[in-house]
Amino acid sequence: MLTVHSVDYGSRAIREAYYRLPLRTREPVVAAYSLVQRRKRYGPAFQAYCTWLRRFETRTAAEQRHIRRYRLARLLQWCAESVPYYNTSLAHMRRPVSPDSAEAVLASLPFLDKEDICAHSAELLAPSAAVGGVSTHTSGTSGKGLRLVISRGGFQRSYACAWHQYWDCLVARGDRVATIAGHPVARVTSQEPPFWVYDRVENELFFSSQHLSLAESEAYLDRLVRFAPQLIRGYPSSLALLAHYAAQRNMRFRHPVPIVTSSETLLPAQRRVISEVFGGPVRSYYGNAERAAHLLECSAGNMHPVGDSCVVEVLDELGQTVGDGEEGELICTGLLDFAMPLLRYRIGDRGVHGGDHCPCGRPGSFLRCVTGRVEDYVMTPEGRRVGRLDHAFKDALRVREAQIVQDDVASIRVSLVPRPGFSDADRRMINEELRLRLGSSIAISYELAEHLPRTSTGKLQFVVSNVNVK
């Protein structure tokens, strides 16, 4: 039987026991938990891969491409020999895969999706590599939560990828970090602060994203200012909401603070208000529980694979690579770990293919952006799938937040959280912009709300599609 260690926040009973603790005793408990997690996340493999990533960025484009192909060739050979699920699809590999042929071999394989993982999770495991591994899970925003296994070394290397983005923002381990995301630091029903907890081991202040409201924003902002973070990270919807509240109070941070967002698509309007309030660069980091892809946003606003951590294909509906500037589905192959390899994984996101010459100077191919989940698109009665609808709200300065819900192909419902001064003129402007993108055949209704629903982890979905787009 395989031995794996879970990285969940514990059972419901454990969380309830934490919530019943007096406030003065919560921080020592968090520190003890953090010490355990530090050993899992930041061990020898983390340190070694951090050093490797810095060295990798000094290589030429040709050298980087060869290293990535070499790592892919090793993974393919491993899958053919040690992973039962791939025994059939890679049975033709009678001799070791060469780096020169690795990409062609990968392209010959069928796609892997979430249903395949659910149905064949045992066959996807390489027992010898998974012993002592870490059990992880997805949050299931697409309705399909997954349980996965990653080796301890692969787990640490994935954290090195995230920290590579922070180092790019001139932030080092031990600096003060504030995080606003789905961490269950306070009971959901709590109505009194604190809605945060300090981790003295990692020098990190965790804020709940589920209690953020206009009424509580002053307490959030006061605690954030007193903490004086050197980096703020979290969900873009939560950070943008906090920035809106700060702007409403005519508040700006005296010293620029770099921002790294993740877990949701960073919308242009969110980037604008976050940058105005916090003053520092706003970068998006793309990672996932499957560890199938790690992408960081550079100073030019493009998304680059982190080192040799992954292979990302951008394909059209026929499975062909799209051209530069064209949008397609992301097909991801993680190269960090051999315990549960996912080859050509349909992760459910879409992106815009870039080129090979980014203005930031990083060599190699890149994406112009990740545009959102496959599910985050509106289907029109004509069968068109329309994404990037956030552009319809770019001039809606009197709208704090918006969400589009589609229950059938004939109509959509737009929920708006208004700011002071919102009027029918603002609604007409939004309607005109949506009509430009969606046409006249789809019905659009509007409703005003005080706040928009979040997922169980506190995320805001800009488009909620309940239509079976397949």
C-alpha positions in Angstrom: 0.0 0.0 0.0 1.3 3.4 -0.9 2.1 5.9 1.8 1.0 9.4 1.0 0.6 12.5 3.1 -2.3 14.9 2.7 -1.8 18.7 2.4 -5.5 19.5 3.2 -6.4 21.8 6.0 -7.5 18.8 8.1 -10.9 17.4 8.8 -13.9 19.5 9.7 -13.5 18.4 13.3 -9.9 19.8 13.4 -11.0 23.1 11.9 -13.8 23.4 14.4 -11.4 22.7 17.2 -9.2 25.5 15.8 -12.1 27.9 15.6 -13.0 27.2 19.3 -9.5 28.2 20.4 -9.1 31.6 22.2 -7.6 34.1 19.8 -4.3 34.4 21.8 -3.6 30.7 21.3 -4.4 30.5 17.6 -1.0 31.8 16.4 1.1 29.2 18.2 -1.1 26.5 16.7 -0.6 28.1 13.2 3.1 28.2 13.9 3.2 24.5 14.7 1.3 23.7 11.6 3.6 25.9 9.5 6.7 24.1 10.8 5.3 20.8 9.6 4.4 22.3 6.2 7.9 24.0 5.9 9.6 20.6 6.0 7.2 19.3 3.3 7.5 22.4 1.0 10.9 23.9 1.5 13.3 21.0 1.8 16.4 20.0 -0.3 14.5 19.6 -3.6 13.1 23.1 -3.2 16.5 24.6 -2.6 18.1 22.7 -5.4 15.4 23.6 -8.0 15.5 27.3 -7.0 19.2 27.3 -7.8 18.6 25.4 -11.0 15.8 27.9 -12.2 18.1 30.8 -11.7 20.9 29.1 -13.7 18.4 28.0 -16.4 17.4 31.6 -17.1 21.0 32.4 -18.1 20.9 29.8 -20.9 20.3 30.6 -24.5 17.0 29.7 -26.2 18.6 26.7 -27.9 20.0 25.4 -24.6 16.7 25.9 -22.8 14.9 24.1 -25.6 17.3 21.1 -25.4 17.1 20.9 -21.7 13.3 20.8 -21.8 13.3 18.2 -24.6 15.8 16.1 -22.6 13.6 16.2 -19.5 10.5 15.3 -21.6 12.3 12.4 -23.2 13.2 11.0 -19.7 9.6 11.3 -18.6 8.2 9.6 -21.7 10.7 6.7 -21.2 9.7 6.4 -17.6 6.0 6.4 -18.5 6.5 3.6 -21.0 8.4 1.4 -18.5 6.8 2.3 -15.1 3.3 3.7 -15.5 0.6 1.1 -16.3 -1.8 3.6 -17.9 0.8 4.5 -20.7 1.9 0.9 -21.4 -0.4 0.7 -24.4 0.0 4.2 -25.9 3.8 4.0 -25.6 4.2 0.3 -26.4 5.9 1.2 -29.7 8.9 2.7 -27.8 11.4 -0.1 -28.1 14.5 2.0 -27.4 15.1 5.1 -25.3 13.4 8.3 -26.5 15.9 10.9 -27.8 15.5 14.6 -27.0 15.1 15.3 -30.7 12.1 13.0 -31.1 10.5 13.7 -27.7 8.1 16.4 -28.9 6.9 14.3 -31.8 6.3 11.3 -29.5 4.3 13.5 -27.1 2.2 14.9 -30.0 1.3 11.4 -31.0 -0.4 10.7 -27.7 -4.1 11.1 -27.0 -5.3 13.8 -24.6 -5.9 13.1 -20.9 -8.8 14.7 -19.2 -10.3 14.8 -15.7 -12.6 11.9 -16.4 -9.6 9.8 -17.4 -7.9 10.6 -14.1 -10.9 9.7 -12.1 -11.4 6.4 -13.9 -7.7 5.4 -14.1 -6.1 7.0 -11.0 -4.5 3.8 -9.9 -3.0 3.0 -13.3 -1.6 6.5 -13.6 0.5 6.0 -10.5 4.1 4.8 -10.7 4.3 2.9 -7.3 8.1 3.2 -6.9 8.0 7.0 -7.3 4.8 7.6 -5.3 6.0 6.0 -2.0 6.1 8.7 0.6 4.4 11.1 -1.7 1.9 13.9 -1.0 -1.8 13.7 -1.7 -3.2 16.9 -3.2 -6.6 17.9 -4.6 -8.2 20.4 -6.9 -10.9 22.8 -5.7 -13.2 21.6 -8.4 -14.3 24.9 -9.8 -15.4 23.0 -13.0 -17.4 20.6 -10.8 -14.8 17.9 -11.1 -12.6 17.7 -8.0 -9.6 15.4 -8.3 -7.3 13.6 -5.9 -3.7 13.4 -7.1 -0.4 12.1 -5.8 3.0 13.9 -6.2 6.3 12.8 -4.8 7.9 14.9 -2.0 10.6 16.2 -4.4 8.0 17.1 -7.0 5.9 18.9 -4.4 8.9 21.0 -3.3 9.9 21.8 -6.9 6.4 23.1 -7.5 6.8 25.6 -4.6 10.1 26.6 -6.1 8.3 27.6 -9.3 6.0 29.9 -7.3 8.9 31.5 -5.4 10.7 32.1 -8.7 7.9 34.5 -9.5 8.2 36.2 -6.2 12.0 36.6 -6.6 11.2 38.2 -9.9 9.4 40.8 -7.9 12.5 41.2 -5.7 11.0 39.4 -2.8 12.9 36.9 -0.8 12.0 34.1 1.7 11.5 35.6 5.1 10.1 38.9 3.8 6.7 40.0 5.0 4.0 38.5 2.9 0.3 39.2 3.1 -2.1 36.6 1.5 -5.8 37.2 0.7 -7.2 33.9 -0.5 -9.3 30.9 0.5 -7.5 30.0 3.7 -10.1 29.1 6.5 -8.6 31.3 9.1 -12.0 32.3 10.6 -15.3 30.6 10.8 -17.5 31.5 7.8 -20.3 32.7 10.1 -18.0 35.0 12.1 -19.1 38.7 12.1 -16.3 40.2 14.2 -12.7 40.6 13.3 -10.0 39.3 13.3 -10.5 37.7 9.9 -6.8 37.0 9.7 -4.0 35.1 11.4 -0.3 35.7 11.5 2.2 32.9 10.8 5.4 33.8 12.6 7.3 30.9 11.1 6.9 32.1 7.5 6.4 35.8 8.4 3.1 35.7 6.6 -0.3 37.3 7.4 -3.2 35.3 6.1 -6.5 37.1 5.4 -9.8 35.4 4.8 -11.3 36.3 1.4 -14.8 35.2 2.5 -15.4 38.0 5.1 -14.3 40.9 2.9 -17.1 43.6 2.8 -17.4 47.3 2.9 -18.3 47.1 6.6 -15.1 45.2 7.4 -12.8 46.8 4.9 -11.5 49.4 7.4 -10.3 46.6 9.7 -8.7 44.7 6.8 -6.9 47.8 5.5 -5.8 48.9 9.0 -4.2 45.5 9.7 -2.6 45.4 6.3 -1.1 48.9 6.7 0.3 48.0 10.1 1.8 44.8 8.8 3.5 46.7 6.0 3.9 43.7 3.6 6.7 43.5 1.1 4.5 41.3 -1.1 0.8 40.8 -1.4 -0.6 37.8 -3.1 -4.0 36.3 -3.5 -7.2 36.0 -5.6 -7.5 39.0 -8.1 -11.2 39.4 -7.3 -10.4 39.7 -3.5 -7.5 42.1 -4.1 -9.5 44.2 -6.5 -12.4 44.4 -4.1 -10.1 45.5 -1.3 -8.5 48.1 -3.6 -12.0 49.4 -4.5 -12.7 49.9 -0.8 -9.4 51.6 -0.3 -10.0 54.0 -3.2 -13.4 54.7 -1.8 -11.7 55.9 1.4 -9.2 57.9 -0.7 -6.4 55.6 0.6 -3.2 54.8 -1.2 -0.2 52.9 0.0 2.8 55.2 0.7 5.4 52.6 -0.5 4.7 50.5 -3.7 3.9 46.9 -2.9 4.3 44.2 -5.6 1.2 42.1 -6.2 1.1 38.5 -7.4 -2.4 37.1 -8.2 -3.3 33.5 -8.8 -6.2 31.0 -9.0 -8.4 33.2 -11.1 -8.0 35.1 -14.4 -6.7 38.6 -13.7 -9.1 41.0 -15.6 -7.8 44.3 -16.9 -10.1 46.4 -14.7 -8.9 44.4 -11.7 -5.3 45.0 -12.6 -5.9 48.7 -13.0 -7.5 49.4 -9.6 -5.0 47.1 -7.8 -2.1 48.9 -9.4 -3.6 52.4 -8.6 -4.0 51.6 -4.9 -1.0 49.5 -4.1 1.4 51.3 -6.5 3.6 48.3 -7.3 3.7 45.9 -10.3 0.8 43.5 -10.6 1.8 40.1 -11.9 -0.2 37.0 -12.5 1.0 33.5 -11.6 -0.5 30.4 -13.2 -0.3 27.2 -11.3 -2.6 24.3 -10.5 -3.1 21.4 -8.1 -2.2 18.9 -10.9 1.3 20.6 -11.2 0.8 20.2 -15.0 1.9 23.8 -15.8 3.6 26.7 -14.1 3.6 30.1 -15.9 4.8 33.4 -14.6 4.0 36.9 -15.9 7.0 38.9 -16.9 7.5 42.7 -16.9 6.1 42.9 -20.4 2.8 41.2 -19.4 3.4 37.9 -21.1 3.2 34.4 -19.5 6.3 32.2 -19.6 6.8 28.6 -18.6 8.8 28.5 -15.4 12.2 27.0 -16.4 11.9 23.4 -17.6 8.9 22.6 -15.4 6.3 21.9 -18.2 5.4 21.7 -21.8 2.3 23.8 -22.8 0.6 23.4 -26.2 -2.0 25.9 -27.4 -4.3 24.0 -29.8 -7.4 24.7 -31.9 -10.5 22.6 -32.0 -8.9 20.3 -34.5 -5.9 19.7 -32.3 -3.5 21.8 -34.3 -1.2 24.4 -32.9 -2.6 27.9 -33.2 -0.7 30.8 -34.8 0.8 33.7 -32.9 -1.9 35.9 -31.4 -4.6 33.2 -31.7 -6.5 31.7 -28.9 -6.7 28.0 -28.1 -7.0 25.3 -25.5 -4.1 24.7 -23.2 -2.8 21.2 -23.2 -0.3 20.7 -20.4 2.5 18.2 -19.6 4.2 18.6 -16.2 7.9 17.7 -16.1 8.5 18.1 -12.4 7.5 14.7 -11.1 7.4 11.0 -12.0 4.9 9.8 -9.4 1.7 10.4 -11.3 2.6 11.8 -14.7 -0.1 13.6 -16.7 0.8 13.7 -20.4 -1.1 16.1 -22.7 -3.6 17.0 -19.9 -6.7 19.0 -20.9 -6.5 21.3 -17.9 -9.6 23.2 -18.9 -8.1 26.6 -19.6 -7.5 28.7 -22.7 -4.8 31.1 -23.7 -3.4 33.2 -26.5 -0.2 32.0 -28.2 2.6 34.5 -28.2 5.8 34.1 -30.1 9.5 33.4 -29.5 10.8 36.9 -28.8 9.3 38.5 -25.7 10.3 42.2 -25.0 11.3 41.2 -21.4 14.3 39.3 -22.9 13.4 35.8 -21.8 14.2 33.4 -24.6 11.7 30.8 -25.9 8.0 30.7 -26.6 5.4 32.3 -24.4 1.7 33.0 -24.0 0.3 36.5 -24.3 -2.2 35.7 -21.6 -4.4 32.9 -20.1 -7.9 33.9 -21.0 -9.9 31.7 -18.6 -11.4 28.4 -18.2 -13.1 26.5 -21.1 -16.3 26.7 -19.0 -15.9 30.5 -18.6 -17.4 31.3 -22.0 -20.9 32.3 -23.1 -22.5 30.2 -25.8 -24.7 32.1 -28.2 -27.8 30.6 -29.9 -25.8 30.5 -33.1 -23.3 28.2 -31.4 -20.5 30.8 -31.0 -18.4 30.5 -27.8 -17.5 34.0 -26.7 -14.8 34.7 -24.0 -13.0 37.7 -22.7 -16.2 39.5 -21.9 -14.5 41.5 -19.2 -13.7 44.0 -21.9 -17.3 45.0 -21.9 -16.8 46.4 -18.4 -13.5 48.2 -18.9 -15.2 51.7 -18.9 -17.8 50.7 -16.2 -16.1 52.7 -13.5 -19.2 52.8 -11.3 -19.4 49.0 -11.1 -17.4 47.4 -8.3 -17.9 43.8 -9.4 -19.8 41.9 -12.1 -20.8 38.3 -12.9 -22.4 36.7 -15.9 -24.5 33.6 -15.4 -25.7 31.4 -18.3 -28.3 28.7 -17.6 -29.3 28.2 -21.3 -28.1 29.2 -24.7 -30.9 31.7 -25.2 -30.1 34.1 -22.3 -27.6 35.4 -19.8 -28.1 37.1 -16.4 -25.7 39.9 -15.5 -25.3 40.7 -11.8 -23.8 44.0 -10.9 -22.5 45.4 -7.6 -22.8 49.1 -8.1 -20.6 51.9 -6.8 -22.0 55.3 -5.8 -23.3 57.2 -8.8 -24.3 54.1 -10.8 -27.2 54.9 -13.2 -29.2 53.6 -16.1 -26.6 55.2 -18.4 -24.0 52.9 -17.0 -26.2 49.9 -17.6 -27.0 51.0 -21.2 -23.2 51.4 -21.9 -22.5 47.8 -20.6 -25.4 46.5 -22.6 -24.1 48.1 -25.8 -20.6 46.6 -25.2 -22.1 43.1 -24.5 -24.2 43.4 -27.7 -21.2 44.2 -29.7 -19.7 40.9 -28.6 -22.7 38.6 -28.3 -25.0 39.9 -31.0 -28.8 40.5 -30.8 -30.1 36.9 -30.6 -29.3 36.3 -26.9 -31.5 37.8 -24.2 -29.7 39.8 -21.5 -31.2 40.6 -18.1 -29.6 42.7 -15.3 -29.8 42.6 -11.5 -28.1 44.7 -8.8 -26.6 43.0 -5.8 -24.8 44.0 -2.6 -22.2 41.2 -3.1 -21.6 38.3 -5.5 -21.4 34.7 -4.4 -18.0 33.0 -4.0 -17.0 29.4 -4.3 -16.3 27.4 -1.1 -12.7 28.6 -1.3 -13.7 32.2 -1.7 -13.1 32.6 -5.4 -15.3 34.7 -7.7 -16.1 33.3 -11.1 -16.7 36.1 -13.6 -18.6 33.8 -16.0 -20.7 30.9 -14.5 -21.8 28.7 -17.4 -24.4 26.0 -16.6 -24.6 25.1 -20.3 -23.1 21.8 -21.6 -20.8 23.4 -24.2 -19.9 20.0 -25.6 
